[in-house]
Amino acid sequence: MIERRHVALPIRIGATFETQSGLQLNAPRIYGMFAKPDGARTAAILVHPSSNMMSHYLIDPLNARGLAVLALNTRYAGGDQVLIMEHAIQDVGAGVRYLREQGFDRVVLLGNSGGASLTAFYQAQAERITITHTPAGDPVDLVPAELPPADGLVLLAGHPGRSTLMTTYIDAAVVDERDPDRSDSTLDIYACGNAPPFPREFVARVRAAQRARSERITEWALERLRVLRARPGGARDEAFVVHRTYADPRFVDRTLDANDRAPGGNRGDTPQQANLSANNLARFTTLTSWLSQWSLLSNADGPDNLARTTVPVLQLEYTADAGIFPSDVARWSAAGGDRVENHRVVGASHYLYCLPDQLAQVADLTASWCLAR
């Protein structure tokens, strides 16, 4: 029998105006779904910076294998426009505390996709708090009692973090942040004259231009923040738009960082349309949120944080993932060293959609590893 209940966990409010809800401001909460099989002594937390985890594909399969699951949403679920990673880890801490209070012997963090870097960031700070401010310079009060360490980490098709993701996905061809139509065709992976397989020199120029664009946005954000905050009674933050953020050469050229993926990335088979769409990575963001989650100043790089942890790690590579690549898997493995147990789930795409055999393998590997800790 599975015991199921929705949970509402109190949290501390974070940045000013992080929500427009007076209800949330007066009684800040995060929400999740808890499911426990009879006799379960080990619990796992499924969490992601901004995705709603309460319908995650692993909840029922893990329950069926004897593992309790808390599918936890951060305060930013459904919208990452004002996401601050330093506050997101406080939400993870609320989930770990809840499971400890339920009396579980072991608590494991399951980081799927962007949840991998979030859980590594959490565990690094839970083991040793080093962060006192966000990259925007805002103070963060991380308290050991509110960040109890987990007993292990599971990385499921995990990317290295939003800052790395943005730097490899952002469109190198954009030359004017105010006008997305102004473009350098010699850096446009979708331009008719640039067909895969791409020459090595072209890829190198694209990568350099991607990093330069990211750094230009970061420099502008820091300066704009300085100007705003120098004004008496001025704004502490400001919204802006980042156009064209889905242009990784690996979406088009499958010889780069080769795996079993289909072309196109993880947002359909038309990445050029996703790149130009009104809703994509960092399309709507703020100065402080860009700095915390998308910029290379972010504190939340996954492998860097994993290297600061001491707990055992399970990493599952989905070999047909069109957005998480073998080089990402290698970074995680190198960061965790001998603590990392690696498995390849052959033919698994990022969301395991309509792949029952691969889903069963992921559930088997995850549950058996967690229960053996």
Buried (B, 14 or more C-beta within 10 A) or exposed (E): EBEEEEBEBEBEBBBEEBBEEEEBEEEBEBBBBBBBBEEBEBBBBBBBBBBBBBEBBBBEBBBEBBBBBBBBBBBBBEEBBBBBBBBBBBBBBBBBBBBBEBEBEBBBBBBBBBBBBBBBBBBBBBBEEEBEEBBBEBEBEBEEEBBEBBBBBBBBBBBBBBBBBBBBBBBBBBEEBEEBEEBBEBBBBBBEEBEBEBEEEBBEBBBEBBBEBBBEBBEBBBEBBEEBBEEEEEBBBBEBEBBBBBBBBBBBBBEBBEBBBEEBBBBEEEBBBBBBBEEBBBBBBBBBBBBBBBBBBBBBBBBBBBBBBEBBBBBBBBBBBBBBBBEBBBBBBEBBEEBBBBBBBEBBBBBBEEBEEBBBBBBEBBBEBBBEB
